[in-house]
Amino acid sequence: MKLIHSCCYAIAGIKYCFKSELNFRVHLFATVLVSVVGFICNISAAEWIAVGFCIVLVLAMEMINTAIEKLCDVVHKERHPEIKIVKDISAGAVLLAASFSLITATIIFLPKIIMYFK
């Protein structure tokens, strides 16, 4: 029963991010787009694992960033230079994950797209 409650709380967190966070929805749109292109390009199982890892990494980092930002807003409602640093670091982690994902997607898809147009 405790596991079920934990899963319900986790799903509520995902729903919250979907409803309230534009960047989360943008990343989900990118997930759908990359998945469609993956099926069209018939990527390998290993490539699907890399793509899946990148998708989960970016979405999870976006959720962690949201949680940190919400917590910071509760701890210190006014602007504060140290809180800004925490939020900037958190956003930077998302940027690193998204950049890694873009590089991975380029390595996987660019050769296939080039071959398609040849």
Summary of the structure (lengths in Angstrom):
residues: 118
radius of gyration: 17.5
end to end distance: 56.5
largest distance: 56.7
contacts: 293
relative contact order: 0.11
helix: 91%
strand: 0%
